[in-house]
C-alpha cells in the first residue's frame, strides 16, 4: 500500500470513527482489510482504496468496522470487576436506595462479553432478586458485533478466556460446540450500534460508564470531546471506568481519580467560588 | 518453581501442554494414565495436575476421586483438560473436586487464562 493510500485511509477512519492510527503500518492495515477487500471482489489494495475514494459508503463502513474491532474477553482486567463489585455497586446501592434503579453503559461492548460479565456480577449480588431494576446499555460502533451480542452465542474458545468454569455452567446453556448466555441475563442488556463521535442525547443519566480500551485509539481532541460528553450524562456521584493504560488526566478536567481504585474516575469537585471581600 | 503433573494418554497432548507450562515457569512431569499418575503423586505431590478424562487403566475422574480421598493436608489444584465437553461431565468433575475445566481443543491462551483463574500465574 502506498503512502498516499495509507494517509487517505487514516484520514477517513479518523473522520468516521475517531480512530487515530498514529504511525500506521501498511502490513497491519492490509492484514485487517484483506477479508473486506475480498468480500467486495477486489484483488489488490490499490484498486480497493481507489474505489473507496469514490465514496462507496458500504465499503467505507466495512473498512471502519474491520479496523475498530478489538479483542475482548469475559471479565477482562479482573481488577476492574473487583472494584465494580466490591466498591462501586455497594456505594451506588446506598445512594440509589430510594429509586432502586441502576443504569450501566458499556460504551464499546464488542460482542457482548463486557455487558454480560457485568450482568453476571449483578446477578450474583442478587440485585434483581432484591427488587432492583438494572439497565445495562451496550453499544459498539460495529453492527456485526452488536448482532453477536444480541445472540449471546459464544464459541468454546470465547467462554474459556476469563470465564471461570462455574460461571459458565451457571449462566450459559450448551448448543452443540457453542454456549448461549441465559435468557434472564440476556434480558438485562440492551444492545445498540452507536458511534462515540455522535450525540449522547439519547442516553440520559447513567450511573456507571465502562469505556475501556477505546480512548487509547483516539487523538487528544477526540478523547477530550468523548470525555466531556460522558461527563454530561454522568451524575455527580457516578463512576467512569477506563482501561488500565487510559487516563483523563491531561485531556479533560471533568474527572479525577477515585480513591484506591486505579482506572476508576469520578466527576471532579469544582472549586467553590471565593467569597467577595475575603 | 511450581510443579505440574500432566496426565494424558496422548503423547502429543502431553508434549504440547508441557511445553506451554515450561514457558510459563512450571517444572513439569508426565503420566499416561491414572494409575501412573497416582504413583507419581505418592512419590512427589505436584502443586497442579492437568488431567485428561478418558484414559486406559484408570480414568481421570477415578484418579481425582482417589486423589481427593487419599491425601491429608495440602491438596494439589486439579484442572481437567478433556474432550468431554458437556455440562454433565463438567458438573461431575466439579463435584469430585476439580478446580477448573478446560475443554479441548485448547491453546496457550486458554491454558494461561485457566491458570490465572486458580491463581497460579
Interface residues (C-beta under 8 A of the other chain):
Chain A: X73 X78 X156 X157 X160 X161 X162 X164 X165 X166 X168 X169 X174 X177
Chain B: X85 X86 X87 X90 X91 X94 X100 X101 X102 X103 X106 X107 X109 X110 X113 X114 X116 X117
